[in-house]
Amino acid sequence: IGRHITKLDKQQFLAIEQAQVPYPYPLAGHAWLAIQFWDTKASKEPYVWFLKFPLDEQSKLVSASRDHFADMVIQALGTEITGEKA
């Protein structure tokens, strides 16, 4: 998305998401991410979300922006994204 595309493993992504480690590929003060989401019941093709989150001075994810994004997704999709019953 920025200078190159690099896959993050689940443990690395979790550590970045929890602001335990800095984002390894910052560009212009942001973490640029592409997340593939595939609900095989809803579509034969995967969804790709392109996300841009601000980073703090240590290149760690700003949790307020992450939380705001998560709240918007939950409001828009409800529990459909997790497959849970309401």
mmCIF file of the C-alpha atoms, coordinates in Angstrom:
data_MODEL
# 
_entry.id   MODEL 
# 
loop_
_atom_site.group_PDB 
_atom_site.id 
_atom_site.type_symbol 
_atom_site.label_atom_id 
_atom_site.label_alt_id 
_atom_site.label_comp_id 
_atom_site.label_asym_id 
_atom_site.label_entity_id 
_atom_site.label_seq_id 
_atom_site.pdbx_PDB_ins_code 
_atom_site.Cartn_x 
_atom_site.Cartn_y 
_atom_site.Cartn_z 
_atom_site.occupancy 
_atom_site.B_iso_or_equiv 
_atom_site.pdbx_formal_charge 
_atom_site.auth_seq_id 
_atom_site.auth_comp_id 
_atom_site.auth_asym_id 
_atom_site.auth_atom_id 
_atom_site.pdbx_PDB_model_num 
ATOM 1  C CA . ILE A 1 1  ? 0.000   0.000   0.000  1.00 0.00 ? 1  ILE A CA 1 
ATOM 2  C CA . GLY A 1 2  ? 2.932   2.283   0.634  1.00 0.00 ? 2  GLY A CA 1 
ATOM 3  C CA . ARG A 1 3  ? 6.405   1.479   -0.548 1.00 0.00 ? 3  ARG A CA 1 
ATOM 4  C CA . HIS A 1 4  ? 5.886   -2.273  -0.604 1.00 0.00 ? 4  HIS A CA 1 
ATOM 5  C CA . ILE A 1 5  ? 3.451   -4.947  0.470  1.00 0.00 ? 5  ILE A CA 1 
ATOM 6  C CA . THR A 1 6  ? 4.452   -7.175  3.367  1.00 0.00 ? 6  THR A CA 1 
ATOM 7  C CA . LYS A 1 7  ? 2.350   -9.800  5.089  1.00 0.00 ? 7  LYS A CA 1 
ATOM 8  C CA . LEU A 1 8  ? 2.085   -9.522  8.859  1.00 0.00 ? 8  LEU A CA 1 
ATOM 9  C CA . ASP A 1 9  ? 1.598   -12.754 10.777 1.00 0.00 ? 9  ASP A CA 1 
ATOM 10 C CA . LYS A 1 10 ? -1.166  -12.948 13.381 1.00 0.00 ? 10 LYS A CA 1 
ATOM 11 C CA . GLN A 1 11 ? 1.129   -12.508 16.390 1.00 0.00 ? 11 GLN A CA 1 
ATOM 12 C CA . GLN A 1 12 ? 2.853   -9.486  14.856 1.00 0.00 ? 12 GLN A CA 1 
ATOM 13 C CA . PHE A 1 13 ? -0.489  -7.929  13.893 1.00 0.00 ? 13 PHE A CA 1 
ATOM 14 C CA . LEU A 1 14 ? -1.853  -8.489  17.412 1.00 0.00 ? 14 LEU A CA 1 
ATOM 15 C CA . ALA A 1 15 ? 1.223   -6.878  19.000 1.00 0.00 ? 15 ALA A CA 1 
ATOM 16 C CA . ILE A 1 16 ? 0.866   -3.858  16.668 1.00 0.00 ? 16 ILE A CA 1 
ATOM 17 C CA . GLU A 1 17 ? -2.880  -3.636  17.304 1.00 0.00 ? 17 GLU A CA 1 
ATOM 18 C CA . GLN A 1 18 ? -2.303  -3.658  21.077 1.00 0.00 ? 18 GLN A CA 1 
ATOM 19 C CA . ALA A 1 19 ? 0.440   -0.978  20.722 1.00 0.00 ? 19 ALA A CA 1 
ATOM 20 C CA . GLN A 1 20 ? 3.048   -3.316  22.192 1.00 0.00 ? 20 GLN A CA 1 
ATOM 21 C CA . VAL A 1 21 ? 5.416   -2.795  19.253 1.00 0.00 ? 21 VAL A CA 1 
ATOM 22 C CA . PRO A 1 22 ? 5.746   -0.027  16.670 1.00 0.00 ? 22 PRO A CA 1 
ATOM 23 C CA . TYR A 1 23 ? 4.258   -0.449  13.212 1.00 0.00 ? 23 TYR A CA 1 
ATOM 24 C CA . PRO A 1 24 ? 7.223   -1.681  11.126 1.00 0.00 ? 24 PRO A CA 1 
ATOM 25 C CA . TYR A 1 25 ? 6.412   0.129   7.845  1.00 0.00 ? 25 TYR A CA 1 
ATOM 26 C CA . PRO A 1 26 ? 5.165   3.655   8.643  1.00 0.00 ? 26 PRO A CA 1 
ATOM 27 C CA . LEU A 1 27 ? 4.518   6.051   5.797  1.00 0.00 ? 27 LEU A CA 1 
ATOM 28 C CA . ALA A 1 28 ? 3.777   9.716   6.432  1.00 0.00 ? 28 ALA A CA 1 
ATOM 29 C CA . GLY A 1 29 ? 2.951   9.037   10.078 1.00 0.00 ? 29 GLY A CA 1 
ATOM 30 C CA . HIS A 1 30 ? 0.365   6.369   9.301  1.00 0.00 ? 30 HIS A CA 1 
ATOM 31 C CA . ALA A 1 31 ? -0.041  2.616   9.211  1.00 0.00 ? 31 ALA A CA 1 
ATOM 32 C CA . TRP A 1 32 ? -1.398  1.627   5.817  1.00 0.00 ? 32 TRP A CA 1 
ATOM 33 C CA . LEU A 1 33 ? -3.092  -1.750  5.933  1.00 0.00 ? 33 LEU A CA 1 
ATOM 34 C CA . ALA A 1 34 ? -4.998  -4.018  3.590  1.00 0.00 ? 34 ALA A CA 1 
ATOM 35 C CA . ILE A 1 35 ? -7.143  -6.579  5.361  1.00 0.00 ? 35 ILE A CA 1 
ATOM 36 C CA . GLN A 1 36 ? -8.772  -9.434  3.512  1.00 0.00 ? 36 GLN A CA 1 
ATOM 37 C CA . PHE A 1 37 ? -12.119 -10.568 4.897  1.00 0.00 ? 37 PHE A CA 1 
ATOM 38 C CA . TRP A 1 38 ? -13.895 -13.494 3.346  1.00 0.00 ? 38 TRP A CA 1 
ATOM 39 C CA . ASP A 1 39 ? -17.375 -14.600 4.304  1.00 0.00 ? 39 ASP A CA 1 
ATOM 40 C CA . THR A 1 40 ? -17.921 -17.572 2.004  1.00 0.00 ? 40 THR A CA 1 
ATOM 41 C CA . LYS A 1 41 ? -21.647 -17.573 2.825  1.00 0.00 ? 41 LYS A CA 1 
ATOM 42 C CA . ALA A 1 42 ? -22.098 -13.995 1.600  1.00 0.00 ? 42 ALA A CA 1 
ATOM 43 C CA . SER A 1 43 ? -19.777 -13.896 -1.411 1.00 0.00 ? 43 SER A CA 1 
ATOM 44 C CA . LYS A 1 44 ? -17.586 -16.055 -3.598 1.00 0.00 ? 44 LYS A CA 1 
ATOM 45 C CA . GLU A 1 45 ? -15.009 -13.256 -3.657 1.00 0.00 ? 45 GLU A CA 1 
ATOM 46 C CA . PRO A 1 46 ? -13.097 -11.904 -0.651 1.00 0.00 ? 46 PRO A CA 1 
ATOM 47 C CA . TYR A 1 47 ? -13.497 -8.358  0.577  1.00 0.00 ? 47 TYR A CA 1 
ATOM 48 C CA . VAL A 1 48 ? -10.367 -6.227  0.859  1.00 0.00 ? 48 VAL A CA 1 
ATOM 49 C CA . TRP A 1 49 ? -10.425 -3.275  3.215  1.00 0.00 ? 49 TRP A CA 1 
ATOM 50 C CA . PHE A 1 50 ? -7.765  -0.601  2.766  1.00 0.00 ? 50 PHE A CA 1 
ATOM 51 C CA . LEU A 1 51 ? -7.170  1.155   6.060  1.00 0.00 ? 51 LEU A CA 1 
ATOM 52 C CA . LYS A 1 52 ? -5.044  4.098   7.134  1.00 0.00 ? 52 LYS A CA 1 
ATOM 53 C CA . PHE A 1 53 ? -4.485  4.619   10.866 1.00 0.00 ? 53 PHE A CA 1 
ATOM 54 C CA . PRO A 1 54 ? -2.462  7.396   12.497 1.00 0.00 ? 54 PRO A CA 1 
ATOM 55 C CA . LEU A 1 55 ? 0.634   6.489   14.468 1.00 0.00 ? 55 LEU A CA 1 
ATOM 56 C CA . ASP A 1 56 ? 2.040   8.240   17.519 1.00 0.00 ? 56 ASP A CA 1 
ATOM 57 C CA . GLU A 1 57 ? 5.593   9.600   17.828 1.00 0.00 ? 57 GLU A CA 1 
ATOM 58 C CA . GLN A 1 58 ? 6.898   6.068   18.520 1.00 0.00 ? 58 GLN A CA 1 
ATOM 59 C CA . SER A 1 59 ? 5.151   4.657   15.400 1.00 0.00 ? 59 SER A CA 1 
ATOM 60 C CA . LYS A 1 60 ? 2.625   2.859   17.584 1.00 0.00 ? 60 LYS A CA 1 
ATOM 61 C CA . LEU A 1 61 ? -1.012  2.667   16.578 1.00 0.00 ? 61 LEU A CA 1 
ATOM 62 C CA . VAL A 1 62 ? -3.262  5.379   18.030 1.00 0.00 ? 62 VAL A CA 1 
ATOM 63 C CA . SER A 1 63 ? -5.854  3.306   19.859 1.00 0.00 ? 63 SER A CA 1 
ATOM 64 C CA . ALA A 1 64 ? -8.581  5.986   19.715 1.00 0.00 ? 64 ALA A CA 1 
ATOM 65 C CA . SER A 1 65 ? -8.660  5.866   15.904 1.00 0.00 ? 65 SER A CA 1 
ATOM 66 C CA . ARG A 1 66 ? -8.659  2.064   15.914 1.00 0.00 ? 66 ARG A CA 1 
ATOM 67 C CA . ASP A 1 67 ? -11.506 2.013   18.427 1.00 0.00 ? 67 ASP A CA 1 
ATOM 68 C CA . HIS A 1 68 ? -13.495 4.560   16.412 1.00 0.00 ? 68 HIS A CA 1 
ATOM 69 C CA . PHE A 1 69 ? -13.116 2.426   13.281 1.00 0.00 ? 69 PHE A CA 1 
ATOM 70 C CA . ALA A 1 70 ? -14.191 -0.713  15.163 1.00 0.00 ? 70 ALA A CA 1 
ATOM 71 C CA . ASP A 1 71 ? -17.257 1.102   16.522 1.00 0.00 ? 71 ASP A CA 1 
ATOM 72 C CA . MET A 1 72 ? -18.244 2.198   13.002 1.00 0.00 ? 72 MET A CA 1 
ATOM 73 C CA . VAL A 1 73 ? -17.895 -1.365  11.691 1.00 0.00 ? 73 VAL A CA 1 
ATOM 74 C CA . ILE A 1 74 ? -19.966 -2.770  14.544 1.00 0.00 ? 74 ILE A CA 1 
ATOM 75 C CA . GLN A 1 75 ? -22.677 -0.148  13.990 1.00 0.00 ? 75 GLN A CA 1 
ATOM 76 C CA . ALA A 1 76 ? -22.753 -0.780  10.244 1.00 0.00 ? 76 ALA A CA 1 
ATOM 77 C CA . LEU A 1 77 ? -22.521 -4.574  10.257 1.00 0.00 ? 77 LEU A CA 1 
ATOM 78 C CA . GLY A 1 78 ? -23.651 -5.509  13.732 1.00 0.00 ? 78 GLY A CA 1 
ATOM 79 C CA . THR A 1 79 ? -22.694 -9.033  14.626 1.00 0.00 ? 79 THR A CA 1 
ATOM 80 C CA . GLU A 1 80 ? -22.862 -10.247 11.020 1.00 0.00 ? 80 GLU A CA 1 
ATOM 81 C CA . ILE A 1 81 ? -19.092 -9.870  10.710 1.00 0.00 ? 81 ILE A CA 1 
ATOM 82 C CA . THR A 1 82 ? -18.498 -12.432 13.478 1.00 0.00 ? 82 THR A CA 1 
ATOM 83 C CA . GLY A 1 83 ? -21.398 -14.711 12.641 1.00 0.00 ? 83 GLY A CA 1 
ATOM 84 C CA . GLU A 1 84 ? -22.862 -14.357 16.111 1.00 0.00 ? 84 GLU A CA 1 
ATOM 85 C CA . LYS A 1 85 ? -26.591 -14.309 16.675 1.00 0.00 ? 85 LYS A CA 1 
ATOM 86 C CA . ALA A 1 86 ? -28.017 -11.042 18.001 1.00 0.00 ? 86 ALA A CA 1 
# 
